[in-house]
Amino acid sequence: MARRGKRPQKKHRSLIWLVIALIALLLGLAWLYGPKLNQGVVTCEGDECLEAGHFHAELIVTSCGQKMELEQESGVLSGHHTHKENNRVHWHSTKQPGEDLTVSMLLDNLNIILPEECDGSPAKVNVLINGNPADPSRSWHDGDTIVVSVE
């Protein structure tokens, strides 16, 4: 009877080693390929190849106390645009990030029109990037959370 008790332990040991090996494999793949996921895509025309940057940000816009939902599948693919994710902005271009990645350009490219008044008073635009006050002319970066509120 003692032998029967040992066989399940061997099966459990084999299963544990299999799980450990799978975890090690997944961690190795994440380490190897993870940093390359947002590096962009190389596009070629003739003999000229350029790397297109690919950035994402969460964008939350409130206008006079009302949350605005971003239109899905809007914008141009060579600049700021959205897909099916709610309030997630994408940007890819063969240009270097810079002026194209300002909050002002983001709002313009997505055709987000902010009101000039709220409740009969001149509107005040507030911008936060990752919780920190920012000017609309400030650039945003991959992974940022951008909050634009008009009061």
N, C-alpha and C positions, 0 to 999 in steps of 0.2 A: 504493500500500500504506500510505502514511502516514495516509491518511484513515481507513482501517478501524481503526487504533489509537486514533483520537480518539473514535469513536462510543461505545465502551464507557465511556470516561471521563465523557462527558455523562450516561450512564445512572447511573453510580455517583454523580456529583454530585447528580443529581435525587433519588436514593434517600437520600443523606446529608441533603439539605435536608428531605426528607419526615420522616425520623427526628427531626431537630432540631425541626421544627415540632410533631410529636407529643409530644415530651418537653416542650417549652415549654407546650403545651396542658394536659398532665397536671399540670405544676407549678403552672400558673395555677389550675386547678380545685382542687387540693389547698390552695393558699393561700386561695382564696375560700371553700371549703366546709369545710375541715379543722377549724377552730376550732368549728364549729357541730355537729359530729357527736355530742358527748357533752353538749350543752346540755339535752337532754331533749325532751319532747313536750308540746305544748299540748293540754289536754283541756278541753272546754266542756260545761257543763250549763246549759241555758237561756241566760241572758245572762251568766253567770259563767264566765270562762275562767281556768284556772290552768296554770302550767308545771310539768310533772312532771320533777324531776331524775332523772338516769340515771347511775349510778356502777357501776364494776366493780372487783373486787379478786381476787387469787389468795389462796386460803385453804388452808394446809397444817396438818393436825392430826395429831399423834402422841400416842398414849395408851399409856403404859407400854412404850415402845419400838416399838409397832406403828402404822404409818401408817393413818389412817382415810380412806376414800374418801367424799366427799360424795355423798349421794343425788342423782341427777339428777332434774330437774323437781320439786324440792321447795320448800317455802316458799310464801308468798303473793305474788302479783304486785304488791300495793300496798306491799311492804316488801322484806325480804331474801328472795332466792330463787335457785335454780340452774336452769340449762337443761341442754343436752347436753354442754357443755364440762366436762371434769374439773377439779374444785377451783376453779372460777371462780364467784364470787358476784356477783349483780346486785342493785341496789337502785334502785327508782324510786318516788317518792311526790310528792304535791303539797305535802307539808310541807317546810319548810326542813331541810337536813341539820343534825344536832345530836345530841341524845340517841339518835335512831334509828340513828346510825352508829357506835355504840360496839362494841367487840369482844364485850362481854358480850351486848348485844342481838342481835348477829349470831349468836352461838352459840345463844341462846335461840330465836330465830325459826327457825333451821334444825333445832331439836330435837337439838342435839349435846349429849349428856350426858357430862360428864367424870367419870372415876372418883374416888372419895375415897381409894383406896389403890392402890399399885403394889407388888407383891411383899411384901404384908403391912405396908408402911410408909405413913404418911400421904403422900398425893400432893402434889406441888408443881407449880403451874401457872406456866409461863413464857410470856410473850407477846413476840414481836418484830414490829415493823412496819418494813418495809424494812431489816431487819438491826439495828434499834435496840431495846433493851429498852423495853417499854411496859406500863402498867397496863391490865387488861382494860376499865376504864372510859374509856379513851382513845378518841377518835373516829378513824376511818380515813377515807381520802380516795380519790378515783378514781385507779386505777392502782397502789394500794399492794399489797405482798405481805405477808400476815399469816401468821405461823407461831405456832401454839399447841402447846406440848408439855407433856405431863403426865408427870412422873417420880416 
